[in-house]
Amino acid sequence: MDFPQLANTLYLDNAGSLPVPSPIVLNHTKDLLENIYGNTHSGSLKTSSAIQQTRTRILKHFNTDENYYTIVFTSGATAALKLLAETYNWNSKSYYYQKESHTSVVGISNIVSQTKNMPVEKCCFALEEERIKDLSTKKGMVAVTAQCNFSGKRFDMGWIANEQSKVHVLVDAASFCSTSTFDLQKYPADFLVVSFYKMFGFPTGIGALLIKNTAADMLSKSYFGGGTVQSIGVEPLYYSQKTRLYEKMEDG
Ligand SMILES: Cc1ncc(COP(=O)(O)O)c(C=O)c1O
């Protein structure tokens, strides 16, 4: 039985998180006990190749590949949204988000307002679903939710295909992906956030920000730490960051 903890129990929260499946826990534990994985940033061949394979498989799952998208691992969908908000170039741009958004999407407005040093109501706008589709001439980012985590309602993503659009499209697919697959070829969002514990139930603490490669030049990051650093000196302060997008974004 994959879910022994569900014996004699009715579980109604699959959109929030899948219960922990025993085969994943058992295989994961076996793998850790039988193999030696070095630190992710220390050049361990086994670790690097496992991570590379995982990146490729995840992109395939979303019907794309590394020619079009880059995957940045984070600790969850919220961390992915925060990372995006902190690195996006908000200069002369606004933030639009769907009214039925998760708190983590709404929270971006504080970062935008502080970065632009502007009252939130002048640069961040909560909109009804119908208005979201008409923003293609606006400069900035529009955040939509593929599935509302509160009502379970799914929203039309068909309009995302518009390549002429000026506005960058962020899709929060955290809840949607727990029971469906988001197709990035069909709906080529500029940014997509997901949370893997909602898809697999175990382990927690891992999610991702998927970045369309053509939107990557909108992001720049000032913090550096751990594996993102290529070289460093402290007197005088000098550092260089690694060059690949995911290497720059995945601190620690
Ligand atoms: C639609 C949606 N977005 C974002 C999140 C936040 O995900 P995480 O727990 O990975 O930060 C959730 C979690 O329930 C969600 O349902």
The ligand as an ORCA input file, in Angstrom:
! r2SCAN-3c Opt
* xyz 0 1
  C      -1.429     28.338     -5.644
  C      -0.322     28.274     -4.637
  N       0.733     29.095     -4.766
  C       1.766     29.085     -3.913
  C       1.791     28.227     -2.834
  C       2.975     28.242     -1.904
  O       3.718     27.065     -2.075
  P       4.931     26.678     -1.113
  O       4.322     26.006      0.061
  O       5.781     25.721     -1.920
  O       5.657     27.905     -0.770
  C       0.709     27.356     -2.630
  C       0.665     26.480     -1.449
  O      -0.367     26.010     -1.021
  C      -0.365     27.364     -3.559
  O      -1.410     26.519     -3.448
*
